[in-house]
Amino acid sequence: MDTPEPHSSLNRLFIQALLRMGDAGEIDPACRLAAQAWSLLRHDQPKEAKRLNDVLHNLTNPSRSRESRVPAIASSRLYPPTA
């Protein structure tokens, strides 16, 4: 079984923290942090940057309820199973 690279694991934890911030009503700070992280990763780690972009869009989507936010981010689209 392949172990995920450290930046992928750290990004996963960061995304979970951002989503919890959003769930707590701290959407603006969560979006700012996601955007800063995206900017750092976009050239060297485009896959991880895309995950942050997806989080940013999820946090700012007014049609999603709080309950629907976490399952959308935890989907296999963001983190496909590793075998």
C-alpha positions in Angstrom: 0.0 0.0 0.0 1.4 3.4 -1.0 1.6 6.0 1.8 0.4 9.5 0.8 3.1 12.1 0.5 3.5 14.4 3.5 2.1 17.5 1.6 -1.0 15.6 0.6 -1.6 14.4 4.2 -1.0 18.0 5.5 -3.3 19.4 2.9 -6.0 16.9 4.0 -5.7 18.1 7.6 -5.7 21.7 6.5 -8.8 21.2 4.5 -10.6 19.6 7.4 -9.7 22.6 9.6 -10.9 25.0 6.9 -14.2 23.2 6.7 -14.6 23.3 10.4 -13.9 27.0 10.4 -16.6 27.4 7.8 -19.0 25.3 9.8 -18.4 27.6 12.8 -19.3 30.7 10.7 -15.7 31.8 10.0 -16.1 31.6 6.2 -14.1 34.7 5.3 -11.0 33.7 7.3 -11.3 30.1 6.0 -11.5 31.4 2.4 -8.5 33.7 2.9 -6.4 30.9 4.2 -7.5 28.5 1.4 -6.6 31.2 -1.2 -3.2 31.7 0.3 -2.5 28.0 0.4 -3.7 27.6 -3.2 -1.3 30.4 -4.3 1.6 28.5 -2.6 0.7 25.2 -4.2 -0.6 26.0 -7.6 2.6 25.7 -9.6 4.4 22.8 -7.9 1.4 20.8 -6.5 -1.5 21.5 -8.9 -3.6 18.5 -7.7 -3.4 19.7 -4.1 -4.1 23.3 -5.2 -7.2 22.1 -7.0 -8.5 20.5 -3.8 -8.1 23.9 -2.1 -9.9 25.6 -4.9 -12.7 23.1 -4.5 -12.9 23.9 -0.8 -13.0 27.6 -1.6 -15.9 27.1 -3.9 -17.7 24.8 -1.4 -17.3 27.4 1.4 -18.7 30.2 -0.7 -21.6 28.2 -2.3 -24.7 29.8 -0.8 -27.0 27.0 -1.9 -25.3 24.4 0.3 -26.3 23.9 3.9 -23.9 23.3 6.7 -24.7 19.5 6.7 -24.0 19.1 3.0 -20.6 20.8 3.1 -18.5 18.1 4.7 -19.6 15.1 2.6 -19.0 17.0 -0.6 -15.4 17.7 0.4 -14.7 14.2 1.8 -15.8 12.7 -1.5 -13.6 10.5 -3.6 -13.3 13.3 -6.1 -11.0 15.1 -3.7 -9.3 12.2 -2.1 -9.5 9.0 -4.3 -8.8 5.8 -2.4 -5.2 4.7 -2.5 -4.5 1.0 -3.0 
